[in-house]
Amino acid sequence: MIMAFSILIVDDSKPMRSVIKKTFRAAGYGGSDFHEAANGLEALERLQTNWLDIVITDYTMPEMNGLALLQAMKQDELFRTIPVVVITTEGSRQRIDQFMESGAAGYIKKPFTPEQVRDMITSILGESDEDVDTDNDDFDF
């Protein structure tokens, strides 16, 4: 069992948000709390009202793209430490470098597999199957 996280999925395509969510569930994050936004502006609103562990964002979106979202988060005292993973069809080395130089924690190219998602999240959040204690009998509450 993998630890559950609070995950914000940012993509202008509702079907793609569903695919990403299903992929996270298949990767072992089914117990996670999923939030959604259709663009960077909506994502910033979700960040204001929810405690989030990680943001998964597309690059190409109307109103505010993924790079602008990433840059806005890095300028905000509360949001700058939240890891951002870019999931996109954009594959140019220049664009990938731009994401990483702007502070992205990782990059996954579409299409992707549950294993790629699990490996990326494990490397970013430092969780692995061995780190998770599934014995809940030790809690007093």
N, C-alpha and C positions, 0 to 999 in steps of 0.2 A: 504494500500500500504506500502511495506517495502522499506527502503532506498536501493539504488543501491551501489554496491561495486566493486572494481577491484580485481578479484579473479584469482589466479593461481592454476590450477588443474594439479597435477603431478602424472602420472600413466603410466606405460609402455604399457598398453592396451588401444588402441584408442577407442574401444567400451566402456570400463569402463569410460573413460574420458567423453564420450557422455552421459552415464547413470548419472554420477555425475552432469554434466551440466543440464540435464533435471530435475534431482531431485532438484537442486537449483532453477530452474525456477518454478517448482511446489510448492516450499516452499515460493515463493513470491519474489525471487531475479532475475526475468526475465530481468530487466533493467540493470543488472550488466554487467560489462565489463569482459569477460572471456578470460584468457590466458591459454595456454597448454604447457606442457613439458612431454617428455617420460621418463625422469630420473632426478636425482638430479643435474647432470652437466648442463643439458639443463635448469633446473629451475634456477640455479645460473645465467645463461646467461640472462634469462627473467627478473630476478631481477635487472640486470645491466641496462636494457633498458626500464623498465616500472615501474611506481609507483603502488605498489600493497598494498591492505588493508589486505589481508589474503592469506595464502597458505594452500591448501588442498593437502595432499600427501599420496600416498600409501607407504607401508614399503618395500615390495619386488620388486626391480627393478634392471636391469643391470647397470653397470658402477658406479652408486652411489645410494645407497638405501635411503629410507626416513629418517632413523636415522642419517646417515652421512650428509644428506642435512640439517636437523635440527641443528646438531652440527656445521656445517659450518656457517649457518645463525647466530647462537648465538655468534660466534666469530667475526662477522663482525659488525662494528660500525653502518653502515646504515641499516642492515637487522635484527639486534637482537631484535628490538621491533615489528617486523611484526609477528602477531600470526600465529602459525602453528597447523593445525588440521590433525591428522593422521586418514585416513580411510583405513582399512585393514581387511583381514580375520584372521590375526594373533591375537589370543585371549589369549595367556598365560599371567598370572599375572606378571611374570618376565619381559616380553617384554613391557607390558603396563607401568610398573613401570619405565623401562628404558627410554621410550618416555617421561614420565612426569618429571623424574629427569633431562632429557636433555633439558627441557624447552618447551615441547609441551603445547599448550593452551588447547588442548582437544583431545579426541579419540572417533571415531565412528567405530563400528564393522560392517562389511558387513554381510548380506544385511542391508540396512538402509531405513528409510522412510523420506519423506519431513518434517514431524513434528520433527523428531530427528535432521535433519539438521538445521531447523529454530531455535529450542531451543538452539542448540550449538552455532550458530552464534550470536543469541541474547545475550546469556550469555557472549560471548567473546567480541563482539564489542559494547555491551550495547545499542543496538537499539531495539525498540519494536514498534508495531503499534501506540501506544500512543505518542511516541517520534517524529514521522515523521509528519511534517507539509506539507500537500498536497495542501495548498492554495498558489499558485505561483503568485497571483495578487499583492502581496506586494513588489515584486522585481522591481527595477527601470531599469533593463536591459533585 
